Amino acid sequence: MSNTMKDYSEKRDFHRMRVNSEIQITRSDGRVLAGICRDLSATGMQLYVEEPIEAGEELVTLILSNDDNFPPFESSVRVLRSEAEGSGFLLGTAIIEVKR
């Protein structure tokens, strides 16, 4: 099947994996806040936070693991978009660097 015939959701180069895991987010000013990583792909992640974060801000994220076979996932991300959702904000981010 050609790319022109694929459904939009199949056009991504990297598929998203639903995670819904707690994530620690360190803002550029050093403040640390808790959030939820809703999904993760090879190039970005979708985060839910309770305070507004502007597009363009760089964050350090950390998803801890309860399993010794899976180390923590730490990365630097750039916020591409921020949209109000419920009592918080949904962030679309691009992964700049995977630290571990």
mmCIF file as gemmi writes it, N, C-alpha and C atoms, coordinates in Angstrom:
data_model
loop_
_atom_site.group_PDB
_atom_site.id
_atom_site.type_symbol
_atom_site.label_atom_id
_atom_site.label_alt_id
_atom_site.label_comp_id
_atom_site.label_asym_id
_atom_site.label_entity_id
_atom_site.label_seq_id
_atom_site.pdbx_PDB_ins_code
_atom_site.Cartn_x
_atom_site.Cartn_y
_atom_site.Cartn_z
_atom_site.occupancy
_atom_site.B_iso_or_equiv
_atom_site.pdbx_formal_charge
_atom_site.auth_seq_id
_atom_site.auth_asym_id
_atom_site.pdbx_PDB_model_num
ATOM 1 N N . MET Axp A 1 ? 0.846 -1.173 0 1 0 ? 1 A 1
ATOM 2 C CA . MET Axp A 1 ? 0 0 0 1 0 ? 1 A 1
ATOM 3 C C . MET Axp A 1 ? 0.889 1.233 0 1 0 ? 1 A 1
ATOM 4 N N . SER Axp A 2 ? 0.598 2.211 -0.828 1 0 ? 2 A 1
ATOM 5 C CA . SER Axp A 2 ? 1.409 3.427 -0.893 1 0 ? 2 A 1
ATOM 6 C C . SER Axp A 2 ? 1.069 4.345 0.268 1 0 ? 2 A 1
ATOM 7 N N . ASN Axp A 3 ? 1.988 5.289 0.569 1 0 ? 3 A 1
ATOM 8 C CA . ASN Axp A 3 ? 1.748 6.245 1.651 1 0 ? 3 A 1
ATOM 9 C C . ASN Axp A 3 ? 0.517 7.088 1.401 1 0 ? 3 A 1
ATOM 10 N N . THR Axp A 4 ? 0.205 7.366 0.138 1 0 ? 4 A 1
ATOM 11 C CA . THR Axp A 4 ? -0.96 8.203 -0.154 1 0 ? 4 A 1
ATOM 12 C C . THR Axp A 4 ? -2.254 7.5 0.2 1 0 ? 4 A 1
ATOM 13 N N . MET Axp A 5 ? -2.226 6.171 0.283 1 0 ? 5 A 1
ATOM 14 C CA . MET Axp A 5 ? -3.436 5.423 0.593 1 0 ? 5 A 1
ATOM 15 C C . MET Axp A 5 ? -3.554 5.114 2.08 1 0 ? 5 A 1
ATOM 16 N N . LYS Axp A 6 ? -2.506 5.35 2.84 1 0 ? 6 A 1
ATOM 17 C CA . LYS Axp A 6 ? -2.538 5.051 4.268 1 0 ? 6 A 1
ATOM 18 C C . LYS Axp A 6 ? -3.441 6.022 5.005 1 0 ? 6 A 1
ATOM 19 N N . ASP Axp A 7 ? -4.063 5.526 6.027 1 0 ? 7 A 1
ATOM 20 C CA . ASP Axp A 7 ? -4.82 6.358 6.934 1 0 ? 7 A 1
ATOM 21 C C . ASP Axp A 7 ? -3.859 7.326 7.616 1 0 ? 7 A 1
ATOM 22 N N . TYR Axp A 8 ? -4.33 8.52 8.003 1 0 ? 8 A 1
ATOM 23 C CA . TYR Axp A 8 ? -3.47 9.53 8.615 1 0 ? 8 A 1
ATOM 24 C C . TYR Axp A 8 ? -2.704 8.972 9.802 1 0 ? 8 A 1
ATOM 25 N N . SER Axp A 9 ? -3.36 8.189 10.669 1 0 ? 9 A 1
ATOM 26 C CA . SER Axp A 9 ? -2.703 7.672 11.868 1 0 ? 9 A 1
ATOM 27 C C . SER Axp A 9 ? -1.54 6.749 11.527 1 0 ? 9 A 1
ATOM 28 N N . GLU Axp A 10 ? -1.483 6.229 10.311 1 0 ? 10 A 1
ATOM 29 C CA . GLU Axp A 10 ? -0.399 5.34 9.911 1 0 ? 10 A 1
ATOM 30 C C . GLU Axp A 10 ? 0.747 6.075 9.239 1 0 ? 10 A 1
ATOM 31 N N . LYS Axp A 11 ? 0.628 7.36 9.02 1 0 ? 11 A 1
ATOM 32 C CA . LYS Axp A 11 ? 1.649 8.112 8.305 1 0 ? 11 A 1
ATOM 33 C C . LYS Axp A 11 ? 2.846 8.492 9.154 1 0 ? 11 A 1
ATOM 34 N N . ARG Axp A 12 ? 2.748 8.324 10.458 1 0 ? 12 A 1
ATOM 35 C CA . ARG Axp A 12 ? 3.863 8.665 11.332 1 0 ? 12 A 1
ATOM 36 C C . ARG Axp A 12 ? 5.047 7.763 11.042 1 0 ? 12 A 1
ATOM 37 N N . ASP Axp A 13 ? 6.24 8.343 11.13 1 0 ? 13 A 1
ATOM 38 C CA . ASP Axp A 13 ? 7.445 7.538 10.991 1 0 ? 13 A 1
ATOM 39 C C . ASP Axp A 13 ? 7.66 6.661 12.226 1 0 ? 13 A 1
ATOM 40 N N . PHE Axp A 14 ? 7.224 7.162 13.382 1 0 ? 14 A 1
ATOM 41 C CA . PHE Axp A 14 ? 7.373 6.431 14.632 1 0 ? 14 A 1
ATOM 42 C C . PHE Axp A 14 ? 6.021 6.383 15.319 1 0 ? 14 A 1
ATOM 43 N N . HIS Axp A 15 ? 5.557 5.208 15.649 1 0 ? 15 A 1
ATOM 44 C CA . HIS Axp A 15 ? 4.267 5.067 16.309 1 0 ? 15 A 1
ATOM 45 C C . HIS Axp A 15 ? 4.373 5.448 17.775 1 0 ? 15 A 1
ATOM 46 N N . ARG Axp A 16 ? 3.269 5.946 18.302 1 0 ? 16 A 1
ATOM 47 C CA . ARG Axp A 16 ? 3.217 6.33 19.711 1 0 ? 16 A 1
ATOM 48 C C . ARG Axp A 16 ? 2.828 5.136 20.565 1 0 ? 16 A 1
ATOM 49 N N . MET Axp A 17 ? 3.426 5.082 21.743 1 0 ? 17 A 1
ATOM 50 C CA . MET Axp A 17 ? 3.118 4.039 22.704 1 0 ? 17 A 1
ATOM 51 C C . MET Axp A 17 ? 2.428 4.703 23.894 1 0 ? 17 A 1
ATOM 52 N N . ARG Axp A 18 ? 1.222 4.263 24.211 1 0 ? 18 A 1
ATOM 53 C CA . ARG Axp A 18 ? 0.527 4.795 25.389 1 0 ? 18 A 1
ATOM 54 C C . ARG Axp A 18 ? 1.275 4.367 26.637 1 0 ? 18 A 1
ATOM 55 N N . VAL Axp A 19 ? 1.56 5.342 27.494 1 0 ? 19 A 1
ATOM 56 C CA . VAL Axp A 19 ? 2.351 5.05 28.686 1 0 ? 19 A 1
ATOM 57 C C . VAL Axp A 19 ? 1.55 5.331 29.954 1 0 ? 19 A 1
ATOM 58 N N . ASN Axp A 20 ? 0.987 6.524 30.066 1 0 ? 20 A 1
ATOM 59 C CA . ASN Axp A 20 ? 0.242 6.952 31.257 1 0 ? 20 A 1
ATOM 60 C C . ASN Axp A 20 ? 1.01 6.683 32.546 1 0 ? 20 A 1
ATOM 61 N N . SER Axp A 21 ? 2.265 7.142 32.568 1 0 ? 21 A 1
ATOM 62 C CA . SER Axp A 21 ? 3.14 6.965 33.723 1 0 ? 21 A 1
ATOM 63 C C . SER Axp A 21 ? 3.445 8.304 34.381 1 0 ? 21 A 1
ATOM 64 N N . GLU Axp A 22 ? 3.69 8.244 35.676 1 0 ? 22 A 1
ATOM 65 C CA . GLU Axp A 22 ? 4.124 9.45 36.38 1 0 ? 22 A 1
ATOM 66 C C . GLU Axp A 22 ? 5.477 9.861 35.828 1 0 ? 22 A 1
ATOM 67 N N . ILE Axp A 23 ? 5.681 11.172 35.717 1 0 ? 23 A 1
ATOM 68 C CA . ILE Axp A 23 ? 6.938 11.693 35.186 1 0 ? 23 A 1
ATOM 69 C C . ILE Axp A 23 ? 7.369 12.888 36.028 1 0 ? 23 A 1
ATOM 70 N N . GLN Axp A 24 ? 8.656 12.985 36.283 1 0 ? 24 A 1
ATOM 71 C CA . GLN Axp A 24 ? 9.227 14.137 36.982 1 0 ? 24 A 1
ATOM 72 C C . GLN Axp A 24 ? 9.739 15.103 35.915 1 0 ? 24 A 1
ATOM 73 N N . ILE Axp A 25 ? 9.366 16.358 36.02 1 0 ? 25 A 1
ATOM 74 C CA . ILE Axp A 25 ? 9.734 17.369 35.032 1 0 ? 25 A 1
ATOM 75 C C . ILE Axp A 25 ? 10.509 18.477 35.728 1 0 ? 25 A 1
ATOM 76 N N . THR Axp A 26 ? 11.697 18.773 35.226 1 0 ? 26 A 1
ATOM 77 C CA . THR Axp A 26 ? 12.486 19.881 35.757 1 0 ? 26 A 1
ATOM 78 C C . THR Axp A 26 ? 12.439 21.006 34.738 1 0 ? 26 A 1
ATOM 79 N N . ARG Axp A 27 ? 11.926 22.157 35.179 1 0 ? 27 A 1
ATOM 80 C CA . ARG Axp A 27 ? 11.796 23.315 34.295 1 0 ? 27 A 1
ATOM 81 C C . ARG Axp A 27 ? 13.139 24.005 34.138 1 0 ? 27 A 1
ATOM 82 N N . SER Axp A 28 ? 13.219 24.906 33.175 1 0 ? 28 A 1
ATOM 83 C CA . SER Axp A 28 ? 14.472 25.605 32.88 1 0 ? 28 A 1
ATOM 84 C C . SER Axp A 28 ? 14.943 26.466 34.055 1 0 ? 28 A 1
ATOM 85 N N . ASP Axp A 29 ? 14.025 26.868 34.951 1 0 ? 29 A 1
ATOM 86 C CA . ASP Axp A 29 ? 14.415 27.659 36.125 1 0 ? 29 A 1
ATOM 87 C C . ASP Axp A 29 ? 14.783 26.773 37.316 1 0 ? 29 A 1
ATOM 88 N N . GLY Axp A 30 ? 14.789 25.438 37.114 1 0 ? 30 A 1
ATOM 89 C CA . GLY Axp A 30 ? 15.184 24.513 38.167 1 0 ? 30 A 1
ATOM 90 C C . GLY Axp A 30 ? 14.042 23.948 38.989 1 0 ? 30 A 1
ATOM 91 N N . ARG Axp A 31 ? 12.835 24.507 38.844 1 0 ? 31 A 1
ATOM 92 C CA . ARG Axp A 31 ? 11.693 23.981 39.596 1 0 ? 31 A 1
ATOM 93 C C . ARG Axp A 31 ? 11.33 22.597 39.085 1 0 ? 31 A 1
ATOM 94 N N . VAL Axp A 32 ? 10.951 21.719 40.016 1 0 ? 32 A 1
ATOM 95 C CA . VAL Axp A 32 ? 10.575 20.348 39.676 1 0 ? 32 A 1
ATOM 96 C C . VAL Axp A 32 ? 9.075 20.196 39.905 1 0 ? 32 A 1
ATOM 97 N N . LEU Axp A 33 ? 8.392 19.592 38.94 1 0 ? 33 A 1
ATOM 98 C CA . LEU Axp A 33 ? 6.975 19.325 39.096 1 0 ? 33 A 1
ATOM 99 C C . LEU Axp A 33 ? 6.651 17.924 38.619 1 0 ? 33 A 1
ATOM 100 N N . ALA Axp A 34 ? 5.528 17.433 39.076 1 0 ? 34 A 1
ATOM 101 C CA . ALA Axp A 34 ? 5.069 16.105 38.686 1 0 ? 34 A 1
ATOM 102 C C . ALA Axp A 34 ? 4.089 16.234 37.536 1 0 ? 34 A 1
ATOM 103 N N . GLY Axp A 35 ? 4.065 15.228 36.694 1 0 ? 35 A 1
ATOM 104 C CA . GLY Axp A 35 ? 3.135 15.2 35.58 1 0 ? 35 A 1
ATOM 105 C C . GLY Axp A 35 ? 2.834 13.765 35.202 1 0 ? 35 A 1
ATOM 106 N N . ILE Axp A 36 ? 2.118 13.611 34.113 1 0 ? 36 A 1
ATOM 107 C CA . ILE Axp A 36 ? 1.797 12.296 33.56 1 0 ? 36 A 1
ATOM 108 C C . ILE Axp A 36 ? 2.296 12.265 32.122 1 0 ? 36 A 1
ATOM 109 N N . CYS Axp A 37 ? 3.069 11.248 31.781 1 0 ? 37 A 1
ATOM 110 C CA . CYS Axp A 37 ? 3.469 11.028 30.396 1 0 ? 37 A 1
ATOM 111 C C . CYS Axp A 37 ? 2.37 10.182 29.783 1 0 ? 37 A 1
ATOM 112 N N . ARG Axp A 38 ? 1.596 10.783 28.883 1 0 ? 38 A 1
ATOM 113 C CA . ARG Axp A 38 ? 0.466 10.07 28.289 1 0 ? 38 A 1
ATOM 114 C C . ARG Axp A 38 ? 0.918 9.111 27.198 1 0 ? 38 A 1
ATOM 115 N N . ASP Axp A 39 ? 1.837 9.577 26.346 1 0 ? 39 A 1
ATOM 116 C CA . ASP Axp A 39 ? 2.368 8.681 25.326 1 0 ? 39 A 1
ATOM 117 C C . ASP Axp A 39 ? 3.777 9.079 24.951 1 0 ? 39 A 1
ATOM 118 N N . LEU Axp A 40 ? 4.461 8.132 24.314 1 0 ? 40 A 1
ATOM 119 C CA . LEU Axp A 40 ? 5.879 8.263 24.013 1 0 ? 40 A 1
ATOM 120 C C . LEU Axp A 40 ? 6.139 7.684 22.637 1 0 ? 40 A 1
ATOM 121 N N . SER Axp A 41 ? 6.957 8.391 21.852 1 0 ? 41 A 1
ATOM 122 C CA . SER Axp A 41 ? 7.414 7.853 20.571 1 0 ? 41 A 1
ATOM 123 C C . SER Axp A 41 ? 8.917 8.043 20.51 1 0 ? 41 A 1
ATOM 124 N N . ALA Axp A 42 ? 9.511 7.652 19.425 1 0 ? 42 A 1
ATOM 125 C CA . ALA Axp A 42 ? 10.964 7.779 19.282 1 0 ? 42 A 1
ATOM 126 C C . ALA Axp A 42 ? 11.397 9.239 19.203 1 0 ? 42 A 1
ATOM 127 N N . THR Axp A 43 ? 10.486 10.144 18.874 1 0 ? 43 A 1
ATOM 128 C CA . THR Axp A 43 ? 10.864 11.549 18.689 1 0 ? 43 A 1
ATOM 129 C C . THR Axp A 43 ? 10.194 12.525 19.645 1 0 ? 43 A 1
ATOM 130 N N . GLY Axp A 44 ? 9.25 12.054 20.464 1 0 ? 44 A 1
ATOM 131 C CA . GLY Axp A 44 ? 8.577 12.991 21.351 1 0 ? 44 A 1
ATOM 132 C C . GLY Axp A 44 ? 7.689 12.307 22.361 1 0 ? 44 A 1
ATOM 133 N N . MET Axp A 45 ? 7.065 13.122 23.196 1 0 ? 45 A 1
ATOM 134 C CA . MET Axp A 45 ? 6.125 12.609 24.178 1 0 ? 45 A 1
ATOM 135 C C . MET Axp A 45 ? 5.042 13.632 24.45 1 0 ? 45 A 1
ATOM 136 N N . GLN Axp A 46 ? 3.909 13.145 24.91 1 0 ? 46 A 1
ATOM 137 C CA . GLN Axp A 46 ? 2.796 13.998 25.286 1 0 ? 46 A 1
ATOM 138 C C . GLN Axp A 46 ? 2.705 13.973 26.805 1 0 ? 46 A 1
ATOM 139 N N . LEU Axp A 47 ? 2.731 15.149 27.412 1 0 ? 47 A 1
ATOM 140 C CA . LEU Axp A 47 ? 2.751 15.269 28.869 1 0 ? 47 A 1
ATOM 141 C C . LEU Axp A 47 ? 1.535 16.032 29.361 1 0 ? 47 A 1
ATOM 142 N N . TYR Axp A 48 ? 1.035 15.654 30.52 1 0 ? 48 A 1
ATOM 143 C CA . TYR Axp A 48 ? -0.038 16.386 31.189 1 0 ? 48 A 1
ATOM 144 C C . TYR Axp A 48 ? 0.544 16.975 32.461 1 0 ? 48 A 1
ATOM 145 N N . VAL Axp A 49 ? 0.387 18.3 32.619 1 0 ? 49 A 1
ATOM 146 C CA . VAL Axp A 49 ? 0.901 19.012 33.792 1 0 ? 49 A 1
ATOM 147 C C . VAL Axp A 49 ? -0.187 19.927 34.342 1 0 ? 49 A 1
ATOM 148 N N . GLU Axp A 50 ? -0.006 20.39 35.573 1 0 ? 50 A 1
ATOM 149 C CA . GLU Axp A 50 ? -1.021 21.232 36.205 1 0 ? 50 A 1
ATOM 150 C C . GLU Axp A 50 ? -0.758 22.719 36.069 1 0 ? 50 A 1
ATOM 151 N N . GLU Axp A 51 ? 0.405 23.11 35.545 1 0 ? 51 A 1
ATOM 152 C CA . GLU Axp A 51 ? 0.675 24.539 35.373 1 0 ? 51 A 1
ATOM 153 C C . GLU Axp A 51 ? 1.072 24.809 33.923 1 0 ? 51 A 1
ATOM 154 N N . PRO Axp A 52 ? 0.825 26.022 33.456 1 0 ? 52 A 1
ATOM 155 C CA . PRO Axp A 52 ? 1.147 26.313 32.055 1 0 ? 52 A 1
ATOM 156 C C . PRO Axp A 52 ? 2.657 26.342 31.803 1 0 ? 52 A 1
ATOM 157 N N . ILE Axp A 53 ? 3.05 25.815 30.676 1 0 ? 53 A 1
ATOM 158 C CA . ILE Axp A 53 ? 4.438 25.857 30.228 1 0 ? 53 A 1
ATOM 159 C C . ILE Axp A 53 ? 4.406 26.309 28.777 1 0 ? 53 A 1
ATOM 160 N N . GLU Axp A 54 ? 5.156 27.338 28.468 1 0 ? 54 A 1
ATOM 161 C CA . GLU Axp A 54 ? 5.131 27.941 27.136 1 0 ? 54 A 1
ATOM 162 C C . GLU Axp A 54 ? 5.871 27.098 26.101 1 0 ? 54 A 1
ATOM 163 N N . ALA Axp A 55 ? 5.396 27.153 24.879 1 0 ? 55 A 1
ATOM 164 C CA . ALA Axp A 55 ? 6.105 26.527 23.756 1 0 ? 55 A 1
ATOM 165 C C . ALA Axp A 55 ? 7.5 27.131 23.673 1 0 ? 55 A 1
ATOM 166 N N . GLY Axp A 56 ? 8.485 26.289 23.383 1 0 ? 56 A 1
ATOM 167 C CA . GLY Axp A 56 ? 9.871 26.725 23.283 1 0 ? 56 A 1
ATOM 168 C C . GLY Axp A 56 ? 10.696 26.429 24.51 1 0 ? 56 A 1
ATOM 169 N N . GLU Axp A 57 ? 10.046 26.238 25.659 1 0 ? 57 A 1
ATOM 170 C CA . GLU Axp A 57 ? 10.808 25.946 26.886 1 0 ? 57 A 1
ATOM 171 C C . GLU Axp A 57 ? 11.404 24.543 26.796 1 0 ? 57 A 1
ATOM 172 N N . GLU Axp A 58 ? 12.636 24.406 27.288 1 0 ? 58 A 1
ATOM 173 C CA . GLU Axp A 58 ? 13.284 23.097 27.356 1 0 ? 58 A 1
ATOM 174 C C . GLU Axp A 58 ? 13.139 22.545 28.766 1 0 ? 58 A 1
ATOM 175 N N . LEU Axp A 59 ? 12.825 21.262 28.855 1 0 ? 59 A 1
ATOM 176 C CA . LEU Axp A 59 ? 12.592 20.578 30.119 1 0 ? 59 A 1
ATOM 177 C C . LEU Axp A 59 ? 13.465 19.339 30.199 1 0 ? 59 A 1
ATOM 178 N N . VAL Axp A 60 ? 13.737 18.892 31.415 1 0 ? 60 A 1
ATOM 179 C CA . VAL Axp A 60 ? 14.378 17.598 31.63 1 0 ? 60 A 1
ATOM 180 C C . VAL Axp A 60 ? 13.309 16.707 32.241 1 0 ? 60 A 1
ATOM 181 N N . THR Axp A 61 ? 13.127 15.521 31.66 1 0 ? 61 A 1
ATOM 182 C CA . THR Axp A 61 ? 12.089 14.61 32.136 1 0 ? 61 A 1
ATOM 183 C C . THR Axp A 61 ? 12.711 13.321 32.659 1 0 ? 61 A 1
ATOM 184 N N . LEU Axp A 62 ? 12.037 12.709 33.631 1 0 ? 62 A 1
ATOM 185 C CA . LEU Axp A 62 ? 12.515 11.465 34.222 1 0 ? 62 A 1
ATOM 186 C C . LEU Axp A 62 ? 11.325 10.567 34.524 1 0 ? 62 A 1
ATOM 187 N N . ILE Axp A 63 ? 11.306 9.397 33.889 1 0 ? 63 A 1
ATOM 188 C CA . ILE Axp A 63 ? 10.31 8.368 34.187 1 0 ? 63 A 1
ATOM 189 C C . ILE Axp A 63 ? 11.043 7.274 34.95 1 0 ? 63 A 1
ATOM 190 N N . LEU Axp A 64 ? 10.657 7.081 36.206 1 0 ? 64 A 1
ATOM 191 C CA . LEU Axp A 64 ? 11.291 6.057 37.029 1 0 ? 64 A 1
ATOM 192 C C . LEU Axp A 64 ? 10.701 4.69 36.704 1 0 ? 64 A 1
ATOM 193 N N . SER Axp A 65 ? 11.457 3.653 37.009 1 0 ? 65 A 1
ATOM 194 C CA . SER Axp A 65 ? 11.016 2.285 36.765 1 0 ? 65 A 1
ATOM 195 C C . SER Axp A 65 ? 11.033 1.506 38.069 1 0 ? 65 A 1
ATOM 196 N N . ASN Axp A 66 ? 10.049 0.636 38.24 1 0 ? 66 A 1
ATOM 197 C CA . ASN Axp A 66 ? 10.006 -0.239 39.41 1 0 ? 66 A 1
ATOM 198 C C . ASN Axp A 66 ? 10.638 -1.592 39.12 1 0 ? 66 A 1
ATOM 199 N N . ASP Axp A 67 ? 11.185 -1.75 37.918 1 0 ? 67 A 1
ATOM 200 C CA . ASP Axp A 67 ? 11.745 -3.024 37.464 1 0 ? 67 A 1
ATOM 201 C C . ASP Axp A 67 ? 13.229 -2.834 37.159 1 0 ? 67 A 1
ATOM 202 N N . ASP Axp A 68 ? 14.077 -3.628 37.813 1 0 ? 68 A 1
ATOM 203 C CA . ASP Axp A 68 ? 15.523 -3.519 37.603 1 0 ? 68 A 1
ATOM 204 C C . ASP Axp A 68 ? 15.929 -3.792 36.159 1 0 ? 68 A 1
ATOM 205 N N . ASN Axp A 69 ? 15.104 -4.492 35.407 1 0 ? 69 A 1
ATOM 206 C CA . ASN Axp A 69 ? 15.406 -4.792 34.008 1 0 ? 69 A 1
ATOM 207 C C . ASN Axp A 69 ? 15.186 -3.583 33.098 1 0 ? 69 A 1
ATOM 208 N N . PHE Axp A 70 ? 14.48 -2.571 33.598 1 0 ? 70 A 1
ATOM 209 C CA . PHE Axp A 70 ? 14.205 -1.366 32.831 1 0 ? 70 A 1
ATOM 210 C C . PHE Axp A 70 ? 14.725 -0.154 33.591 1 0 ? 70 A 1
ATOM 211 N N . PRO Axp A 71 ? 15.813 0.44 33.136 1 0 ? 71 A 1
ATOM 212 C CA . PRO Axp A 71 ? 16.364 1.601 33.835 1 0 ? 71 A 1
ATOM 213 C C . PRO Axp A 71 ? 15.443 2.819 33.69 1 0 ? 71 A 1
ATOM 214 N N . PRO Axp A 72 ? 15.624 3.835 34.537 1 0 ? 72 A 1
ATOM 215 C CA . PRO Axp A 72 ? 14.855 5.071 34.377 1 0 ? 72 A 1
ATOM 216 C C . PRO Axp A 72 ? 15.093 5.66 32.988 1 0 ? 72 A 1
ATOM 217 N N . PHE Axp A 73 ? 14.095 6.375 32.489 1 0 ? 73 A 1
ATOM 218 C CA . PHE Axp A 73 ? 14.209 7.026 31.185 1 0 ? 73 A 1
ATOM 219 C C . PHE Axp A 73 ? 14.309 8.522 31.431 1 0 ? 73 A 1
ATOM 220 N N . GLU Axp A 74 ? 15.467 9.106 31.111 1 0 ? 74 A 1
ATOM 221 C CA . GLU Axp A 74 ? 15.698 10.537 31.315 1 0 ? 74 A 1
ATOM 222 C C . GLU Axp A 74 ? 15.98 11.177 29.966 1 0 ? 74 A 1
ATOM 223 N N . SER Axp A 75 ? 15.352 12.315 29.721 1 0 ? 75 A 1
ATOM 224 C CA . SER Axp A 75 ? 15.544 12.993 28.44 1 0 ? 75 A 1
ATOM 225 C C . SER Axp A 75 ? 15.417 14.506 28.596 1 0 ? 75 A 1
ATOM 226 N N . SER Axp A 76 ? 15.919 15.199 27.591 1 0 ? 76 A 1
ATOM 227 C CA . SER Axp A 76 ? 15.683 16.638 27.441 1 0 ? 76 A 1
ATOM 228 C C . SER Axp A 76 ? 14.67 16.783 26.319 1 0 ? 76 A 1
ATOM 229 N N . VAL Axp A 77 ? 13.677 17.634 26.551 1 0 ? 77 A 1
ATOM 230 C CA . VAL Axp A 77 ? 12.634 17.846 25.543 1 0 ? 77 A 1
ATOM 231 C C . VAL Axp A 77 ? 12.396 19.337 25.345 1 0 ? 77 A 1
ATOM 232 N N . ARG Axp A 78 ? 11.846 19.672 24.197 1 0 ? 78 A 1
ATOM 233 C CA . ARG Axp A 78 ? 11.42 21.051 23.912 1 0 ? 78 A 1
ATOM 234 C C . ARG Axp A 78 ? 9.912 21.031 23.738 1 0 ? 78 A 1
ATOM 235 N N . VAL Axp A 79 ? 9.22 21.957 24.397 1 0 ? 79 A 1
ATOM 236 C CA . VAL Axp A 79 ? 7.767 22.059 24.288 1 0 ? 79 A 1
ATOM 237 C C . VAL Axp A 79 ? 7.423 22.649 22.925 1 0 ? 79 A 1
ATOM 238 N N . LEU Axp A 80 ? 6.623 21.918 22.151 1 0 ? 80 A 1
ATOM 239 C CA . LEU Axp A 80 ? 6.184 22.388 20.839 1 0 ? 80 A 1
ATOM 240 C C . LEU Axp A 80 ? 4.829 23.07 20.913 1 0 ? 80 A 1
ATOM 241 N N . ARG Axp A 81 ? 3.969 22.572 21.813 1 0 ? 81 A 1
ATOM 242 C CA . ARG Axp A 81 ? 2.639 23.181 21.978 1 0 ? 81 A 1
ATOM 243 C C . ARG Axp A 81 ? 2.132 22.91 23.382 1 0 ? 81 A 1
ATOM 244 N N . SER Axp A 82 ? 1.258 23.791 23.841 1 0 ? 82 A 1
ATOM 245 C CA . SER Axp A 82 ? 0.642 23.671 25.155 1 0 ? 82 A 1
ATOM 246 C C . SER Axp A 82 ? -0.822 24.051 25.014 1 0 ? 82 A 1
ATOM 247 N N . GLU Axp A 83 ? -1.707 23.126 25.402 1 0 ? 83 A 1
ATOM 248 C CA . GLU Axp A 83 ? -3.15 23.353 25.279 1 0 ? 83 A 1
ATOM 249 C C . GLU Axp A 83 ? -3.821 23.08 26.614 1 0 ? 83 A 1
ATOM 250 N N . ALA Axp A 84 ? -4.759 23.936 26.995 1 0 ? 84 A 1
ATOM 251 C CA . ALA Axp A 84 ? -5.514 23.716 28.224 1 0 ? 84 A 1
ATOM 252 C C . ALA Axp A 84 ? -6.335 22.435 28.075 1 0 ? 84 A 1
ATOM 253 N N . GLU Axp A 85 ? -6.347 21.627 29.136 1 0 ? 85 A 1
ATOM 254 C CA . GLU Axp A 85 ? -7.17 20.414 29.165 1 0 ? 85 A 1
ATOM 255 C C . GLU Axp A 85 ? -7.612 20.176 30.598 1 0 ? 85 A 1
ATOM 256 N N . GLY Axp A 86 ? -8.901 20.206 30.831 1 0 ? 86 A 1
ATOM 257 C CA . GLY Axp A 86 ? -9.418 20.032 32.187 1 0 ? 86 A 1
ATOM 258 C C . GLY Axp A 86 ? -8.836 21.083 33.108 1 0 ? 86 A 1
ATOM 259 N N . SER Axp A 87 ? -8.279 20.645 34.227 1 0 ? 87 A 1
ATOM 260 C CA . SER Axp A 87 ? -7.691 21.59 35.177 1 0 ? 87 A 1
ATOM 261 C C . SER Axp A 87 ? -6.185 21.755 34.956 1 0 ? 87 A 1
ATOM 262 N N . GLY Axp A 88 ? -5.666 21.246 33.835 1 0 ? 88 A 1
ATOM 263 C CA . GLY Axp A 88 ? -4.235 21.345 33.568 1 0 ? 88 A 1
ATOM 264 C C . GLY Axp A 88 ? -3.94 21.662 32.125 1 0 ? 88 A 1
ATOM 265 N N . PHE Axp A 89 ? -2.792 21.197 31.659 1 0 ? 89 A 1
ATOM 266 C CA . PHE Axp A 89 ? -2.316 21.517 30.313 1 0 ? 89 A 1
ATOM 267 C C . PHE Axp A 89 ? -1.701 20.277 29.671 1 0 ? 89 A 1
ATOM 268 N N . LEU Axp A 90 ? -1.98 20.105 28.402 1 0 ? 90 A 1
ATOM 269 C CA . LEU Axp A 90 ? -1.426 19.004 27.626 1 0 ? 90 A 1
ATOM 270 C C . LEU Axp A 90 ? -0.3 19.567 26.771 1 0 ? 90 A 1
ATOM 271 N N . LEU Axp A 91 ? 0.904 18.997 26.931 1 0 ? 91 A 1
ATOM 272 C CA . LEU Axp A 91 ? 2.084 19.472 26.218 1 0 ? 91 A 1
ATOM 273 C C . LEU Axp A 91 ? 2.486 18.471 25.143 1 0 ? 91 A 1
ATOM 274 N N . GLY Axp A 92 ? 2.754 18.969 23.971 1 0 ? 92 A 1
ATOM 275 C CA . GLY Axp A 92 ? 3.377 18.174 22.928 1 0 ? 92 A 1
ATOM 276 C C . GLY Axp A 92 ? 4.847 18.536 22.921 1 0 ? 92 A 1
ATOM 277 N N . THR Axp A 93 ? 5.723 17.545 23.073 1 0 ? 93 A 1
ATOM 278 C CA . THR Axp A 93 ? 7.15 17.83 23.17 1 0 ? 93 A 1
ATOM 279 C C . THR Axp A 93 ? 7.949 17.03 22.152 1 0 ? 93 A 1
ATOM 280 N N . ALA Axp A 94 ? 9.111 17.554 21.796 1 0 ? 94 A 1
ATOM 281 C CA . ALA Axp A 94 ? 10.066 16.862 20.934 1 0 ? 94 A 1
ATOM 282 C C . ALA Axp A 94 ? 11.273 16.485 21.782 1 0 ? 94 A 1
ATOM 283 N N . ILE Axp A 95 ? 11.711 15.239 21.661 1 0 ? 95 A 1
ATOM 284 C CA . ILE Axp A 95 ? 12.889 14.796 22.404 1 0 ? 95 A 1
ATOM 285 C C . ILE Axp A 95 ? 14.136 15.358 21.735 1 0 ? 95 A 1
ATOM 286 N N . ILE Axp A 96 ? 14.922 16.085 22.526 1 0 ? 96 A 1
ATOM 287 C CA . ILE Axp A 96 ? 16.181 16.66 22.041 1 0 ? 96 A 1
ATOM 288 C C . ILE Axp A 96 ? 17.321 15.671 22.267 1 0 ? 96 A 1
ATOM 289 N N . GLU Axp A 97 ? 17.32 15.052 23.46 1 0 ? 97 A 1
ATOM 290 C CA . GLU Axp A 97 ? 18.4 14.138 23.829 1 0 ? 97 A 1
ATOM 291 C C . GLU Axp A 97 ? 17.889 13.112 24.835 1 0 ? 97 A 1
ATOM 292 N N . VAL Axp A 98 ? 18.25 11.86 24.634 1 0 ? 98 A 1
ATOM 293 C CA . VAL Axp A 98 ? 17.982 10.827 25.627 1 0 ? 98 A 1
ATOM 294 C C . VAL Axp A 98 ? 19.249 10.703 26.457 1 0 ? 98 A 1
ATOM 295 N N . LYS Axp A 99 ? 19.125 10.986 27.752 1 0 ? 99 A 1
ATOM 296 C CA . LYS Axp A 99 ? 20.281 10.977 28.643 1 0 ? 99 A 1
ATOM 297 C C . LYS Axp A 99 ? 20.56 9.586 29.193 1 0 ? 99 A 1
ATOM 298 N N . ARG Axp A 100 ? 19.503 8.839 29.475 1 0 ? 100 A 1
ATOM 299 C CA . ARG Axp A 100 ? 19.608 7.437 29.919 1 0 ? 100 A 1
ATOM 300 C C . ARG Axp A 100 ? 18.274 6.789 29.83 1 0 ? 100 A 1
